[in-house]
Every structure is written in C-alpha cells, then in structure tokens.
Amino acid sequence: MIKTLIVGVVVFLVATFPATWLLMLFLGNLGFGIGYAGTLPLGILVSILLSGSSAPIYVPGRG
C-alpha cells in the first residue's frame, strides 16, 4: 500500500509538472519570485482544466 501511494504521488507530480513549470516561467517574467511549491496548486487547477477541455464530448444515447 505504501508503494502504491508513493507511485501515485510521483505520477501526480509528473502529470502536473508541465503546467506548473509553464506557470513558473510566466509568473517569473511578471516579477513574482514563486517556486515550484508555490505554483503547484495553480498548476493542478490548470492541468485539470486542460484535461477537461481536451476530453471527448459524451452524449448519452449516441454509441
């Protein structure tokens, strides 16, 4: 169970890394000195938003 939890955390961090890294670059250009841990919550939200917007549309009744 502990191994599964550790693997889950690693997969979660790898999955949210691209959005978090791009937010760090963007906020760094604006002059904010925020690191990875500071932008991680916003990176999680952006990752969820991007995955939800790229998901196929499900219409009930259509195969």
Secondary structure, 3 states (H helix, E strand, C coil): CHHHHHHHHHHHHHHHHHHHHHHHHHHHHCCCCCCHHHHHHHHHHHHHHHHHHCCCCCCCCCC
